[in-house]
Amino acid sequence: MLKDKNSKLLKIKVNQIFPESRKLALKLQCRICKYIAVDPYCSSKCGHLFCKECLNQLEHPIFKCPKDKEIINRDETKKYFIDYYNESLYILCKFRSTGCNWVGNISEYGNHFIKGHLNKESKV
């Protein structure tokens, strides 16, 4: 996974997910950044997901879940395993408005982004 400025570019919004898969996508959404959770951790209290990066950026280890206001201790969250390869989350490229017509599984998006967009930006 890319770090710093490019990690935000790789994050996937729920509205990039095909309509048929949005119900599942909403369950996989980080409750802090609102993108599909990257390296997700789950609260044992409310069951909501959070990106590891989002949890690490919190100022305090104890916080309220933005969705249901449940008090959560960051240190009590557990790694949540998602098999993106078997999930039927098909997405549209976030650069569709600039002419990219790529459509694919969520597990393939990182490779598409690096080959199709990041390499082009670095040549400019």
C-alpha positions in Angstrom: 0.0 0.0 0.0 1.2 3.5 -0.8 1.8 5.9 2.0 1.3 9.6 2.6 -0.3 11.6 -0.2 -1.0 8.6 -2.5 -2.8 6.5 0.2 -5.7 9.0 0.2 -5.9 8.7 -3.6 -6.2 4.9 -3.4 -9.1 5.1 -0.9 -12.4 4.1 -2.4 -15.7 6.0 -1.7 -18.9 4.1 -1.4 -20.3 5.9 -4.4 -17.6 4.3 -6.6 -19.1 0.9 -5.8 -21.7 -0.5 -8.3 -25.2 0.0 -6.9 -25.8 -3.7 -6.5 -22.9 -3.9 -4.1 -23.4 -0.7 -2.1 -25.2 -2.4 0.8 -22.1 -4.6 1.4 -19.8 -1.6 0.9 -21.6 0.4 3.6 -20.8 -2.4 6.1 -17.1 -2.1 5.0 -17.0 1.7 5.4 -14.6 3.2 7.9 -16.7 5.3 10.3 -14.0 7.9 10.6 -12.9 8.7 7.0 -16.1 7.3 5.3 -14.1 5.4 2.7 -14.0 1.6 2.3 -11.8 0.6 5.3 -8.2 0.0 4.5 -6.4 -2.5 6.8 -9.6 -2.6 8.8 -10.1 -2.9 12.6 -13.4 -3.7 14.2 -14.9 -2.5 17.5 -15.9 -5.3 19.7 -18.5 -3.0 21.3 -20.5 -1.7 18.3 -19.1 -3.9 15.4 -18.2 -0.9 13.2 -15.0 -0.8 11.1 -12.2 1.7 11.1 -9.0 2.0 9.0 -5.9 1.3 11.0 -4.4 4.6 9.7 -7.5 6.5 11.0 -7.3 4.8 14.4 -3.6 5.7 14.7 -4.3 9.3 13.8 -6.7 9.8 16.7 -5.4 12.1 19.4 -6.8 10.0 22.2 -7.0 6.2 22.4 -10.6 6.4 23.8 -13.1 7.9 21.4 -16.8 7.8 20.5 -17.8 5.9 17.4 -19.0 8.5 14.9 -21.9 6.3 13.8 -23.6 5.3 17.1 -21.6 7.2 19.8 -20.4 4.0 21.5 -17.3 4.6 23.7 -14.4 2.7 22.1 -10.9 2.0 23.3 -8.6 2.0 20.3 -6.5 -0.7 21.9 -9.4 -3.0 22.2 -10.2 -3.1 18.5 -9.4 -6.3 16.6 -8.0 -6.8 13.1 -10.8 -7.5 10.7 -10.1 -9.8 7.7 -11.9 -9.0 4.5 -11.3 -11.2 1.5 -11.6 -8.6 -1.2 -10.8 -11.2 -3.9 -14.0 -13.1 -3.1 -16.2 -10.1 -2.4 -18.3 -8.9 -5.3 -17.4 -5.3 -4.9 -17.0 -3.9 -8.4 -16.0 -0.3 -8.7 -15.7 2.5 -11.1 -12.3 4.4 -11.3 -12.4 7.6 -9.3 -10.9 9.3 -12.4 -13.9 8.4 -14.6 -14.8 12.1 -15.0 -11.4 12.6 -16.7 -11.9 9.8 -19.2 -10.8 6.6 -17.4 -13.4 3.9 -18.1 -11.8 1.2 -16.0 -14.2 -1.0 -14.1 -13.1 -3.9 -11.9 -13.0 -5.7 -8.6 -12.0 -3.7 -5.5 -8.9 -6.0 -5.1 -7.6 -4.9 -8.5 -7.9 -1.1 -8.0 -4.5 -0.6 -6.5 -2.7 -2.1 -9.5 -5.0 -0.1 -11.9 -4.3 3.1 -10.0 -0.5 2.6 -10.0 -0.2 1.6 -13.6 -2.9 3.9 -15.0 -2.7 7.0 -13.0 0.3 7.2 -10.7 2.8 6.5 -13.4 1.2 9.1 -15.6 1.4 11.7 -12.8 5.1 11.0 -12.2 5.9 11.6 -15.9 4.3 15.0 -16.0 
